[in-house]
Amino acid sequence: MTDAAASVTRARHHVVLGAADGRHAASTPVEAGPVAILPDAGPAFVDAVERAGGVVAPLTAATRGLVWTAASGSDDLARVLDEHPAIGWLQLPWAGVDAFAGLIERAAGDGRVWTSAKGAYAQPVAEHALMLVLAVLRELPRRVRATSWQVDELGRTLYGANVVIVGAGGIAVELLRLLAPFGARVTVVRRSAEPVVGADLTLPTARLGEALDGADVVVLAAALTGDSRGLIGAAELQRMPRGAVLVNVARGGLVDTDALVDALESGHLGGAGLDVTDPEPLPAGHPLWQAPNCIVTPHVADTEEMTVPLFAERISQNVRAFLGDGGFEGRIDPVAGY
């Protein structure tokens, strides 16, 4: 991406913070020092550290901050941290950190500050979620495959719909803004019952079934943890009113895939828009590719063109915190797993 293109992307998008949950202290100062960028020290990331006042240097005993740019490599990252115990701050590249779940769980109490990109990519992901909602409501998966004129009265409106958003992070916050012009009645389901600004109702996860009872649209935007895996199974899908639609822009593991296929093929579920699946990549020939009114996009809600400048901005924010008062963005709670 050119510098000009990156500037345009930064101008179009801003970091969206999730609903406050009060789990973390406002700041945690750590010992400042050189920052290493691994495994790919791309120029945008080097620039992000330097324009925030940081110093990028190769990994040595003097390294105090680490920006990890790969979406995987938990074992490699574990070795780096074991061999460099003086690293006090670690930045991961994605909002979801399930690929590093075991490592993060073991890190509880190690004194390090772990940060993710949660909130950084909320705008493009929320935009993609809205696209999937509208596409499924308007029966586009079936219509784009048509090869002849087919007149019918199928298709529903988002105006005034009952929408359930599972998760209260940056994606949910931004999606609430996008839904406002439609006059949708929005219920947010989250770990706590603390109200989310902009939602008509906020319910704890224990009351998910109650939220599903009257849903026209359910959007999954929650972190994948041990507790949330399989959150939407056969019982939850059957609890949704006949004809309701499901959109998942979070992680495929939140949904029981076999139950989803059954609900679509039986006609109980009115459609699904999936940017993430389980398994992923979704194999050729999988039933979801041909399921009624189902659209699958290959985990592209936030493309590299969008994420590189947004991640660079998150790096700059946290380098300033690293060098300053420790007010890090996107703090990871090792106990909660996100």
Salt bridges, closest charged atoms under 4 A:
ASP21 OD2 - ARG23 NH1 2.59
GLU31 OE2 - ARG64 NE 3.32
ASP47 OD2 - ARG51 NE 3.12
ASP76 OD1 - ARG79 NH2 2.15
ASP98 OD1 - ARG251 NE 2.91
ASP110 OD2 - ARG112 NH1 3.63
GLU139 OE1 - ARG142 NE 3.42
ASP152 OD2 - ARG142 NH2 3.13
ASP152 OD1 - ARG143 NH2 2.64
GLU174 OE1 - ARG177 NH1 2.64
GLU210 OE2 - ARG207 NH2 2.73
ASP213 OD1 - ARG239 NE 2.54
ASP275 OD1 - HIS128 NE2 3.60
GLU280 OE2 - HIS299 ND1 2.49
GLU313 OE1 - ARG51 NH1 3.61
GLU313 OE2 - ARG320 NH2 3.81
ASP333 OD2 - ARG23 NE 3.14
